[in-house]
Amino acid sequence: MRIHTIKPAEGSKTLAKRLGRGIGSGLGKTSGKGHKGQWARSGGGVRPGFEGGQTTLARRTPKHGFNNNFSLIYDIVNLEQLNNFEDGAIVTPEILNDAGIVNVKHGVGIKVLAKGTLTKKLTVKAHKFSDAAQKAIQAAGGTIEVIK
């Protein structure tokens, strides 16, 4: 292959409309704009969302809710999900990501919650733990490590 032989994929490029090139083209005389009026003029038309002076949909619909751009969103892991690991394993965010339990690309970290029961003795490394989860892990003979 040579640089001068490269062509775009078939059908990916469309020819520009040739306006005002005679009756036979179908786009002669008024070039598809009809006769007179706002749409026939140079620079004519209205801005996107304009509804002829009627209050626009964006202004008619009520605003509600609030999104805090500074909130920290943690990926949640429950104790019942930790039972998937072998007894005595060290559970880190990377291992949880590889197991498909969380996606470490999203959020700021991992928080372990106490839903379910833990039957294995594990060392769990996460960014946050609920008090109940912390007690349950330690009660099962495991340890916790808070990642900064």
C-alpha positions as CSV (number, residue, x, y, z in Angstrom):
1,M,0.0,0.0,0.0
2,R,1.2,3.5,-0.9
3,I,0.0,6.8,0.6
4,H,-1.3,8.0,-2.8
5,T,-3.5,4.9,-3.2
6,I,-5.4,5.3,0.1
7,K,-9.1,6.1,-0.5
8,P,-12.0,6.6,1.9
9,A,-14.4,3.7,2.4
10,E,-17.1,3.3,-0.3
11,G,-20.1,5.4,0.6
12,S,-18.4,7.3,3.5
13,K,-18.0,10.5,1.4
14,T,-21.0,12.2,-0.1
15,L,-20.8,14.9,-2.7
16,A,-21.9,18.4,-1.8
17,K,-25.3,19.5,-3.1
18,R,-24.8,21.5,-6.3
19,L,-27.4,24.2,-5.9
20,G,-28.7,26.5,-8.6
21,R,-27.5,24.5,-11.5
22,G,-30.6,24.3,-13.7
23,I,-34.1,22.8,-13.6
24,G,-32.9,19.3,-14.5
25,S,-30.9,19.1,-11.2
26,G,-34.0,19.5,-9.1
27,L,-32.2,22.2,-7.2
28,G,-32.2,25.1,-9.7
29,K,-33.6,28.6,-9.4
30,T,-34.5,28.9,-5.7
31,S,-32.0,26.1,-4.7
32,G,-34.6,24.1,-2.7
33,K,-35.5,27.1,-0.5
34,G,-38.9,27.8,-1.9
35,H,-40.1,31.4,-2.5
36,K,-39.3,34.3,-0.2
37,G,-39.7,34.1,3.6
38,Q,-37.3,33.8,6.5
39,W,-35.9,30.4,5.4
40,A,-35.1,31.7,1.9
41,R,-33.0,34.6,3.1
42,S,-29.3,34.7,3.7
43,G,-28.7,33.9,7.4
44,G,-32.4,33.1,7.8
45,G,-33.9,30.7,10.2
46,V,-34.2,30.6,14.0
47,R,-31.9,29.4,16.7
48,P,-32.2,25.8,18.0
49,G,-35.0,25.5,20.5
50,F,-36.9,28.6,19.3
51,E,-40.7,27.9,19.3
52,G,-42.0,31.0,17.5
53,G,-42.1,33.2,20.6
54,Q,-43.8,30.6,22.8
55,T,-42.0,29.8,26.0
56,T,-39.5,27.1,25.2
57,L,-39.7,23.5,26.5
58,A,-36.5,24.1,28.5
59,R,-38.1,27.0,30.3
60,R,-41.5,25.4,30.8
61,T,-40.2,22.2,32.5
62,P,-39.5,22.6,36.2
63,K,-36.0,22.3,37.6
64,H,-35.5,19.8,40.5
65,G,-32.8,18.1,42.3
66,F,-29.2,18.9,43.0
67,N,-25.9,17.3,41.9
68,N,-23.0,17.9,44.1
69,N,-19.9,18.0,41.9
70,F,-17.7,17.6,45.0
71,S,-19.3,14.5,46.5
72,L,-17.1,11.4,46.8
73,I,-18.7,8.3,45.4
74,Y,-17.3,5.0,46.7
75,D,-17.8,1.6,45.0
76,I,-19.7,-0.6,47.4
77,V,-18.7,-4.1,48.4
78,N,-20.8,-6.2,50.8
79,L,-19.6,-8.9,53.1
80,E,-21.5,-11.6,51.2
81,Q,-19.5,-10.8,48.1
82,L,-16.2,-11.4,50.0
83,N,-17.2,-15.1,50.6
84,N,-16.2,-15.7,47.0
85,F,-12.5,-15.5,48.0
86,E,-10.5,-18.4,49.6
87,D,-9.9,-18.6,53.3
88,G,-6.9,-16.5,54.3
89,A,-6.8,-14.4,51.1
90,I,-5.7,-10.8,51.0
91,V,-8.5,-8.8,49.3
92,T,-7.4,-5.5,47.6
93,P,-9.2,-3.2,45.2
94,E,-7.2,-4.6,42.3
95,I,-8.3,-8.1,43.1
96,L,-11.9,-7.0,43.5
97,N,-11.6,-5.3,40.1
98,D,-10.2,-8.5,38.5
99,A,-13.0,-10.5,40.0
100,G,-15.6,-8.1,38.5
101,I,-17.1,-7.1,41.8
102,V,-16.2,-3.4,41.4
103,N,-14.8,-1.2,38.7
104,V,-11.9,0.9,40.2
105,K,-12.0,3.3,37.3
106,H,-15.2,4.7,38.7
107,G,-15.6,6.4,42.1
108,V,-12.9,7.4,44.5
109,G,-12.4,4.1,46.3
110,I,-13.9,1.0,47.9
111,K,-16.3,1.0,50.9
112,V,-17.1,-2.3,52.6
113,L,-20.6,-2.6,54.0
114,A,-22.1,-5.3,56.3
115,K,-24.8,-6.8,54.1
116,G,-24.8,-10.5,54.5
117,T,-22.5,-12.6,56.6
118,L,-18.8,-13.4,56.2
119,T,-17.7,-17.0,56.8
120,K,-14.0,-16.7,55.7
121,K,-11.0,-15.3,57.5
122,L,-9.8,-12.5,55.2
123,T,-7.4,-9.6,55.2
124,V,-9.5,-6.8,53.5
125,K,-7.8,-3.6,52.2
126,A,-10.3,-0.8,51.3
127,H,-10.7,2.9,51.6
128,K,-13.6,2.8,54.0
129,F,-15.4,0.3,56.2
130,S,-18.8,0.6,58.0
131,D,-18.6,-0.1,61.7
132,A,-20.7,-3.2,61.4
133,A,-18.5,-4.5,58.5
134,Q,-15.4,-3.9,60.5
135,K,-16.7,-5.8,63.5
136,A,-18.0,-8.7,61.3
137,I,-14.6,-9.1,59.5
138,Q,-12.8,-9.1,62.8
139,A,-15.3,-11.5,64.4
140,A,-14.6,-13.9,61.5
141,G,-10.9,-13.8,62.4
142,G,-9.9,-11.5,59.6
143,T,-8.2,-8.1,59.6
144,I,-8.9,-4.8,57.9
145,E,-6.5,-2.3,56.5
146,V,-7.6,1.3,55.5
147,I,-6.0,2.5,52.3
148,K,-5.3,6.2,52.2
